[in-house]
Amino acid sequence: MTYGEVRENARKTILNCRACPECNGLGCGNTLPGPGSKAPGNGAHVNWQAWKDIRLNFDTFAEDGPVDIGCTLFGRSFALPLMSGPIGSMTQYSKEDVTVAFNDGVMEGTAATGTIDCFGDGLAQVTLPGALESMVRHHADAIPVFNPLQNDAIMKKMDIFEESNVLAMCVVVDSAGLSHWKHAGFHASSKTVEDLRELKAHTKKPFLVKGIMTVKGARQAVEAGADGIIVSNHGGRALADVPGTAEVLPEIVKAVKGETTIIVDGGIRHGVDMVKAIAIGADAVLICRPFAVAWFGGGAEGVKTYIELLKQEFSEAMYMVGARKISDLNPEMLRFK
Ligand SMILES: Cc1cc2nc3c(=O)[nH]c(=O)nc-3n(C[C@H](O)[C@H](O)[C@H](O)COP(=O)(O)O)c2cc1C
């Protein structure tokens, strides 16, 4: 199965998404509910474009040899510095709630390819227990990403995973202001450094904060003891007219590199984008929307097909910029507009 075939298959069943040849936020635009961006609907595209505005310096001069794309994150070894992104509720893509099945397929695919799955907690009661079962069954390296409810509620959800083999625990902070929480009867709340410190202290697992877009936010997450941050604007779904993540990544790297693990998402689609993110200083990337297409188009096989394509693209792009291992990647390999 090629990724093109996966996309074609996905088109038959996926709702609100056109499974475009290039997932650049233009096809879904202002479709919420749906996988698009907050009105006026350009956020996902701004993310995508920001990576395209960075060029690769095409210079193959280096000792010949194999390219090693492996990495270590939170004490475990992986085949590629890649995480699949959390989708709390697949009702954005389907009339039936297929979230549990989606998480299961993505975990099977990421486990089989030596990569990491991040899963969301959504609003349905079955999502987290279902994800835990899948994680155990597939021996997946997975990270639950908890919604920004009040700390007591988050801590109860953390407890479900504390004795499991989760790679880390993560709380997403950027969606706290969304009105759908109130409509659904949930109390979402913005976080202070003290709140994050309390969550960090509640678990022995590495603790991550998702939704960092400023140097101040990154420093505060570090101050709270975060073992990792995910530079993310929620794919343009939470607030319009914010910068692309590629625009803010360099200053965040400059501020906190070495003090916490830096992961970035938003419009990353290809191996070349991964090279750019890691050359700037990210330790890993997270990709979300294409995994929905991959799963609708081929289940766990579709997920594996997409990841194998990324591995090939990433390895080739590394070779073309003269890198033979991930630590060779550096900003001199890039050209900024
Ligand atoms: C339909 C949909 C649902 C999402 N649900 C969540 C969620 O529950 N929790 C979360 O942290 N991020 C959620 N996100 C944001 C993604 O995890 C990711 O941060 C964002 O889409 C950017 O990555 P991308 O451009 O590769 O899609 C969701 C995104 C989409 C498209």
The ligand as an SDF file (V2000), in Angstrom:
LIG
                    3D

 31 33  0  0  0  0  0  0  0  0999 V2000
   -9.7190   17.0710   14.9780 C   0  0  0  0  0  0  0  0  0  0  0  0
   -8.6240   17.4590   15.9040 C   0  0  0  0  0  0  0  0  0  0  0  0
   -8.7500   17.2000   17.2740 C   0  0  0  0  0  0  0  0  0  0  0  0
   -7.7180   17.5500   18.1510 C   0  0  0  0  0  0  0  0  0  0  0  0
   -7.8370   17.2240   19.4820 N   0  0  0  0  0  0  0  0  0  0  0  0
   -6.8210   17.5150   20.3260 C   0  0  0  0  0  0  0  0  0  0  0  0
   -6.8800   17.1250   21.7030 C   0  0  0  0  0  0  0  0  0  0  0  0
   -7.8510   16.5160   22.1420 O   0  0  0  0  0  0  0  0  0  0  0  0
   -5.8360   17.4380   22.5030 N   0  0  0  0  0  0  0  0  0  0  0  0
   -4.7450   18.1230   22.0340 C   0  0  0  0  0  0  0  0  0  0  0  0
   -3.8180   18.3830   22.7910 O   0  0  0  0  0  0  0  0  0  0  0  0
   -4.6590   18.4850   20.7300 N   0  0  0  0  0  0  0  0  0  0  0  0
   -5.6610   18.1940   19.8780 C   0  0  0  0  0  0  0  0  0  0  0  0
   -5.5720   18.5670   18.5710 N   0  0  0  0  0  0  0  0  0  0  0  0
   -4.3760   19.3290   18.1250 C   0  0  0  0  0  0  0  0  0  0  0  0
   -3.2950   18.4030   17.5720 C   0  0  0  0  0  0  0  0  0  0  0  0
   -2.8750   17.4520   18.4990 O   0  0  0  0  0  0  0  0  0  0  0  0
   -2.0760   19.1890   17.0430 C   0  0  0  0  0  0  0  0  0  0  0  0
   -1.5490   19.9670   18.0970 O   0  0  0  0  0  0  0  0  0  0  0  0
   -2.4500   20.1200   15.8830 C   0  0  0  0  0  0  0  0  0  0  0  0
   -3.4220   19.5420   15.0440 O   0  0  0  0  0  0  0  0  0  0  0  0
   -1.2340   20.5240   15.0620 C   0  0  0  0  0  0  0  0  0  0  0  0
   -0.6770   19.4870   14.3360 O   0  0  0  0  0  0  0  0  0  0  0  0
   -0.9900   19.1860   12.7700 P   0  0  0  0  0  0  0  0  0  0  0  0
   -0.7960   20.4600   12.0140 O   0  0  0  0  0  0  0  0  0  0  0  0
    0.0270   18.1430   12.4080 O   0  0  0  0  0  0  0  0  0  0  0  0
   -2.3970   18.7060   12.6780 O   0  0  0  0  0  0  0  0  0  0  0  0
   -6.5680   18.2060   17.6670 C   0  0  0  0  0  0  0  0  0  0  0  0
   -6.4550   18.4630   16.2920 C   0  0  0  0  0  0  0  0  0  0  0  0
   -7.4470   18.0920   15.4160 C   0  0  0  0  0  0  0  0  0  0  0  0
   -7.2700   18.3660   13.9540 C   0  0  0  0  0  0  0  0  0  0  0  0
  1  2  1  0
  2  3  1  0
  2 30  2  0
  3  4  2  0
  4  5  1  0
  4 28  1  0
  5  6  2  0
  6  7  1  0
  6 13  1  0
  7  8  2  0
  7  9  1  0
  9 10  1  0
 10 11  2  0
 10 12  1  0
 12 13  2  0
 13 14  1  0
 14 15  1  0
 14 28  1  0
 15 16  1  0
 16 17  1  0
 16 18  1  0
 18 19  1  0
 18 20  1  0
 20 21  1  0
 20 22  1  0
 22 23  1  0
 23 24  1  0
 24 25  2  0
 24 26  1  0
 24 27  1  0
 28 29  2  0
 29 30  1  0
 30 31  1  0
M  END
$$$$
